[in-house]
Amino acid sequence: MPLLINVARDKGVAAYVGDGRNRWPAVHRLDAANLFRLALEKALREPGITGRGTGRAVREIAGVIGRRLDLRSKA
């Protein structure tokens, strides 16, 4: 935000691209980085968690999205 504020001050206008409906993340990058680090450290401390093989395959995610939107999913 400070960057956008400074540019607006320098240029005299608070501008945006297109119709302005794009989104700005509602979390500071350092806060997100700290949260990710804490989650990773906790996961690595838990017995049986290796940090590998967790999460979902992209194909599976695409399949759920496709089903919810009544669309095909493909590679």
C-alpha positions as YAML, in Angstrom:
chain: A
units: angstrom
residues:
- id: 1
  name: MET
  ca: [0.00, 0.00, 0.00]
- id: 2
  name: PRO
  ca: [2.73, 2.52, 0.74]
- id: 3
  name: LEU
  ca: [3.92, 2.20, -2.86]
- id: 4
  name: LEU
  ca: [0.45, 2.94, -4.24]
- id: 5
  name: ILE
  ca: [0.03, 5.85, -1.84]
- id: 6
  name: ASN
  ca: [3.40, 7.33, -2.81]
- id: 7
  name: VAL
  ca: [2.71, 6.99, -6.54]
- id: 8
  name: ALA
  ca: [-0.68, 8.67, -6.11]
- id: 9
  name: ARG
  ca: [0.93, 11.48, -4.18]
- id: 10
  name: ASP
  ca: [3.68, 11.91, -6.78]
- id: 11
  name: LYS
  ca: [1.33, 11.79, -9.79]
- id: 12
  name: GLY
  ca: [-1.60, 13.60, -8.25]
- id: 13
  name: VAL
  ca: [-4.03, 10.83, -9.05]
- id: 14
  name: ALA
  ca: [-4.91, 7.44, -7.58]
- id: 15
  name: ALA
  ca: [-5.02, 5.45, -10.81]
- id: 16
  name: TYR
  ca: [-5.95, 1.86, -11.56]
- id: 17
  name: VAL
  ca: [-5.78, -0.45, -14.57]
- id: 18
  name: GLY
  ca: [-8.82, -1.44, -16.61]
- id: 19
  name: ASP
  ca: [-12.17, -1.31, -14.83]
- id: 20
  name: GLY
  ca: [-10.55, -1.56, -11.39]
- id: 21
  name: ARG
  ca: [-12.18, -4.87, -10.46]
- id: 22
  name: ASN
  ca: [-8.84, -6.65, -9.97]
- id: 23
  name: ARG
  ca: [-8.13, -7.67, -6.36]
- id: 24
  name: TRP
  ca: [-5.36, -6.70, -3.98]
- id: 25
  name: PRO
  ca: [-4.24, -9.34, -1.48]
- id: 26
  name: ALA
  ca: [-5.54, -8.61, 2.01]
- id: 27
  name: VAL
  ca: [-2.42, -9.87, 3.77]
- id: 28
  name: HIS
  ca: [1.03, -8.36, 4.09]
- id: 29
  name: ARG
  ca: [3.73, -10.48, 2.46]
- id: 30
  name: LEU
  ca: [5.74, -10.74, 5.67]
- id: 31
  name: ASP
  ca: [2.68, -11.90, 7.61]
- id: 32
  name: ALA
  ca: [1.98, -14.54, 4.96]
- id: 33
  name: ALA
  ca: [5.62, -15.65, 5.01]
- id: 34
  name: ASN
  ca: [5.57, -15.99, 8.82]
- id: 35
  name: LEU
  ca: [2.35, -17.99, 8.72]
- id: 36
  name: PHE
  ca: [3.74, -20.30, 6.04]
- id: 37
  name: ARG
  ca: [6.95, -20.82, 8.04]
- id: 38
  name: LEU
  ca: [5.04, -21.64, 11.23]
- id: 39
  name: ALA
  ca: [2.78, -24.11, 9.40]
- id: 40
  name: LEU
  ca: [5.76, -25.80, 7.77]
- id: 41
  name: GLU
  ca: [7.67, -26.03, 11.05]
- id: 42
  name: LYS
  ca: [4.65, -27.54, 12.80]
- id: 43
  name: ALA
  ca: [4.08, -30.04, 9.99]
- id: 44
  name: LEU
  ca: [7.70, -31.15, 10.11]
- id: 45
  name: ARG
  ca: [7.53, -31.65, 13.90]
- id: 46
  name: GLU
  ca: [4.46, -33.90, 13.72]
- id: 47
  name: PRO
  ca: [5.24, -37.64, 13.68]
- id: 48
  name: GLY
  ca: [4.74, -39.25, 10.31]
- id: 49
  name: ILE
  ca: [4.73, -36.02, 8.34]
- id: 50
  name: THR
  ca: [7.63, -35.82, 5.96]
- id: 51
  name: GLY
  ca: [6.69, -32.68, 4.05]
- id: 52
  name: ARG
  ca: [6.33, -34.78, 0.91]
- id: 53
  name: GLY
  ca: [3.18, -36.21, -0.54]
- id: 54
  name: THR
  ca: [0.87, -33.78, 1.18]
- id: 55
  name: GLY
  ca: [-1.68, -31.70, -0.60]
- id: 56
  name: ARG
  ca: [-3.82, -32.56, -3.57]
- id: 57
  name: ALA
  ca: [-2.92, -33.30, -7.15]
- id: 58
  name: VAL
  ca: [-3.70, -30.48, -9.55]
- id: 59
  name: ARG
  ca: [-5.71, -32.93, -11.64]
- id: 60
  name: GLU
  ca: [-7.88, -33.66, -8.61]
- id: 61
  name: ILE
  ca: [-8.40, -29.98, -7.94]
- id: 62
  name: ALA
  ca: [-9.29, -29.39, -11.58]
- id: 63
  name: GLY
  ca: [-11.72, -32.29, -11.41]
- id: 64
  name: VAL
  ca: [-13.55, -30.78, -8.44]
- id: 65
  name: ILE
  ca: [-13.68, -27.40, -10.12]
- id: 66
  name: GLY
  ca: [-14.97, -28.99, -13.31]
- id: 67
  name: ARG
  ca: [-17.69, -30.90, -11.45]
- id: 68
  name: ARG
  ca: [-18.78, -27.82, -9.51]
- id: 69
  name: LEU
  ca: [-18.94, -25.73, -12.66]
- id: 70
  name: ASP
  ca: [-20.31, -28.53, -14.82]
- id: 71
  name: LEU
  ca: [-17.25, -28.38, -17.05]
- id: 72
  name: ARG
  ca: [-14.73, -30.89, -18.36]
- id: 73
  name: SER
  ca: [-11.31, -31.06, -16.85]
- id: 74
  name: LYS
  ca: [-8.40, -32.19, -18.97]
- id: 75
  name: ALA
  ca: [-4.66, -31.98, -19.30]
...
